[in-house]
Amino acid sequence: MCTVSFVKRNGIAILTSNRDEKVLRGGALAPKVAIVNGKKIIFPRDAKAGGTWFAASEDGNVAVLLNGAFQDHLKKENYRKSRGLIMLDIIGADAPHQEFETIDLENIEPFTVILNADQKLFQLVWDGDKKNRTELDTNMDYIWSSVTLYSSEIIYQRQQWFKQFLLNNPIPNKNDLRNFHANTSNEDQENGLIINRANIYKTLSITQAEVLDTQTNIYHSDLMLNQFHVSSIARGASLTTLHE
């Protein structure tokens, strides 16, 4: 939930996310289907709060959560509801970007959701006080890093890594992008794409969605359990799951 990239080539959108989290929070359950607001949604489930940071729906939409908004915030002791549950409310709606405009976010911790829906890409930001919805150009490539863990200087550095990666891989596929997320500046355990900050914060998993015309493929690497899961959710159809 703390590093997210978006690339679209030949009509295929690929969203990839590294989940950087406190080790004490625990892991997550592998992606499985659940019914949310009458829709089939596939997502890895956070073991603590029951929500998620990465979800794909049967109608081809994908949402990815980052902690924080445009700048770091002072964390309150208690919030009304988990951001991961809020994200399920958004992705489970018939029009997720419109749901963001109407959903009640009072006393919800600041967050950013990257939403790929209906051939469009949105950045949805809640800063704790107001909402900001921006439609992005799907012909461009993007990388986001959570402001709660990374300074503006480090975020810029990560953007440069991504830019160089794309120069070397102008038409990256899903494997190229997973490799970028798994093997970029790993010697820098504080700010590389795979972190280990004194065994307190770690990159726990890498999750990826490949959005095709008829289905969305989900690739999930649990770095704590050293497990790799592959799932596919068809448009309006049942879920199939494979394991590697």
C-alpha positions in Angstrom: 0.0 0.0 0.0 3.0 2.3 0.0 4.4 2.0 -3.6 2.1 1.8 -6.6 2.8 2.0 -10.3 0.5 2.2 -13.3 1.5 1.3 -16.9 -0.7 0.7 -19.9 0.6 -0.8 -23.1 -1.4 -2.3 -26.0 -4.6 -1.8 -24.2 -3.5 -3.7 -21.1 -3.4 -1.8 -17.8 -1.0 -3.1 -15.2 -1.1 -1.9 -11.6 1.5 -3.1 -9.1 1.7 -2.4 -5.4 4.3 -3.0 -2.7 2.7 -3.2 0.8 5.0 -1.6 3.4 3.6 -2.1 6.8 4.5 -2.7 10.5 5.6 -6.2 11.0 3.5 -6.4 14.2 0.4 -5.7 12.2 0.7 -9.2 10.8 0.3 -10.6 7.3 -2.7 -10.9 5.1 -4.8 -13.6 3.7 -4.1 -14.5 0.0 -6.5 -13.0 -2.6 -9.9 -14.6 -2.5 -13.3 -13.6 -3.9 -16.0 -11.9 -1.7 -19.3 -10.4 -2.4 -19.3 -6.6 -1.8 -22.5 -4.7 -2.5 -23.6 -7.6 -4.7 -20.4 -7.6 -6.7 -17.6 -10.2 -6.9 -14.5 -8.6 -5.6 -11.1 -10.3 -5.3 -8.6 -9.0 -2.8 -6.0 -10.0 -0.2 -7.6 -9.4 3.2 -5.8 -7.6 6.0 -5.8 -10.0 8.9 -6.2 -7.2 11.5 -9.0 -4.9 10.2 -10.5 -7.1 7.5 -10.1 -4.6 4.7 -7.6 -4.5 1.9 -5.2 -2.3 0.0 -5.7 -3.9 -3.4 -8.9 -5.0 -5.0 -10.3 -5.9 -8.4 -14.0 -6.3 -9.3 -15.8 -8.5 -11.8 -16.6 -5.4 -13.9 -12.9 -4.9 -14.6 -12.2 -2.1 -12.1 -9.1 -2.1 -9.9 -8.4 0.1 -6.8 -5.1 0.4 -4.9 -4.7 2.1 -1.6 -1.8 4.3 -0.3 -1.6 5.6 3.2 -1.7 9.4 3.5 -2.8 12.2 1.2 -0.5 15.0 -0.3 1.6 15.3 2.8 2.2 13.5 6.1 -0.4 13.9 8.8 -0.6 13.7 12.6 -2.2 10.4 13.4 -5.1 10.4 15.8 -5.5 7.7 18.4 -8.8 6.4 17.0 -10.6 6.5 13.7 -14.2 5.6 12.8 -13.4 2.9 10.2 -10.4 1.3 8.5 -9.3 2.8 5.2 -9.1 -0.7 3.8 -12.8 -1.1 4.5 -13.6 2.2 2.9 -11.8 1.1 -0.2 -14.0 -2.0 -0.4 -17.0 0.3 -0.2 -15.7 2.4 -3.1 -14.7 -0.6 -5.4 -18.0 -2.3 -4.6 -20.0 0.6 -6.0 -21.5 0.7 -9.5 -19.6 3.9 -10.2 -16.5 3.9 -7.8 -15.2 7.4 -8.6 -18.7 8.8 -8.0 -19.0 6.8 -4.8 -15.8 8.5 -3.5 -17.6 11.9 -3.9 -20.6 10.8 -1.8 -19.2 8.4 0.8 -18.9 9.7 4.3 -15.2 10.1 5.3 -15.7 12.0 8.5 -13.1 10.7 11.1 -11.3 8.5 8.5 -7.5 8.6 8.3 -6.1 10.4 5.2 -5.6 8.1 2.2 -5.1 8.0 -1.6 -6.8 5.5 -3.9 -5.6 4.9 -7.4 -8.6 3.7 -9.3 -8.6 2.2 -12.8 -12.3 2.1 -13.9 -14.2 2.2 -17.1 -11.0 2.7 -19.2 -10.2 5.7 -17.0 -7.7 6.4 -14.3 -8.4 8.4 -11.2 -6.4 9.6 -8.2 -8.8 9.9 -5.2 -7.4 11.7 -2.2 -8.9 12.3 1.2 -6.7 14.6 3.3 -8.8 14.3 6.5 -10.7 17.5 5.7 -11.7 17.5 2.0 -11.7 15.2 -1.1 -9.7 15.6 -4.3 -10.5 13.7 -7.4 -8.2 13.9 -10.4 -8.6 12.1 -13.7 -5.2 11.1 -15.1 -4.0 10.4 -18.6 -4.0 6.6 -19.2 -1.4 7.1 -21.9 1.1 8.2 -19.2 3.1 6.1 -16.7 2.9 6.7 -13.0 4.5 5.8 -9.7 3.3 6.8 -6.3 4.9 6.4 -2.8 3.2 6.9 0.5 4.0 10.3 2.1 3.7 8.6 5.5 6.9 6.6 4.9 8.8 8.6 2.3 10.0 12.2 2.1 9.5 14.3 -1.0 13.2 13.8 -1.9 12.9 10.0 -1.7 9.7 10.1 -3.6 11.4 12.0 -6.4 14.3 9.6 -6.4 11.9 6.7 -6.8 10.3 8.5 -9.7 13.7 8.7 -11.3 14.3 4.9 -10.8 11.0 4.3 -12.5 11.8 6.7 -15.4 15.1 4.9 -16.0 13.4 1.5 -15.8 10.9 2.6 -18.5 13.8 3.9 -20.7 15.3 0.4 -20.5 11.9 -1.3 -20.9 9.7 0.8 -23.1 7.1 -1.9 -23.4 7.2 -3.6 -20.0 5.1 -6.7 -19.3 3.8 -7.9 -16.0 7.0 -9.8 -15.2 9.2 -6.7 -15.9 7.1 -4.6 -13.6 7.1 -7.2 -10.8 10.9 -7.4 -11.2 11.1 -3.6 -10.9 9.0 -3.6 -7.7 11.0 -6.5 -6.2 14.6 -5.7 -7.2 15.2 -1.9 -7.3 17.8 -0.5 -5.0 17.4 -3.4 -2.5 20.7 -2.4 -0.9 18.9 0.6 0.5 16.7 -1.0 3.1 15.3 2.3 4.3 14.0 3.6 0.9 14.5 1.0 -1.8 11.4 -0.6 -3.2 11.8 -3.5 -0.8 12.4 -2.1 2.7 13.3 -3.5 6.1 13.5 -0.7 8.7 15.0 -2.4 11.7 12.5 -5.2 11.4 9.8 -2.7 12.4 8.6 -1.8 8.9 8.9 -4.2 6.1 7.7 -4.8 2.6 5.3 -7.6 3.3 4.0 -8.4 -0.2 3.8 -7.4 -3.9 0.4 -7.5 -5.6 -0.3 -6.9 -9.2 -3.4 -6.6 -11.5 -3.3 -7.2 -15.2 -6.5 -5.8 -16.7 -7.5 -7.6 -19.9 -10.6 -7.3 -22.1 -12.4 -10.3 -20.6 -10.7 -10.8 -17.2 -8.4 -9.4 -14.6 -5.4 -11.4 -13.5 -4.1 -11.0 -10.0 -0.5 -11.9 -9.0 0.3 -11.9 -5.3 3.7 -12.5 -3.8 3.7 -13.0 0.0 7.2 -12.1 0.9 6.9 -13.2 4.5 5.6 -16.7 3.7 7.5 -16.9 0.4 4.3 -17.8 -1.4 3.1 -16.8 -4.9 -0.6 -16.8 -5.8 -2.2 -16.3 -9.3 -5.9 -15.6 -9.6 -8.2 -14.5 -12.4 -11.6 -12.9 -12.2 -13.6 -12.9 -15.4 -16.1 -10.1 -16.3 -19.3 -11.1 -14.5 -18.2 -14.7 -14.1 -16.7 -17.0 -11.5 -13.3 -16.9 -10.0 -10.5 -19.3 -10.8 -7.4 -19.6 -8.7 -4.0 -21.1 -9.5 -0.9 -21.4 -7.3 2.8 -21.3 -8.2 
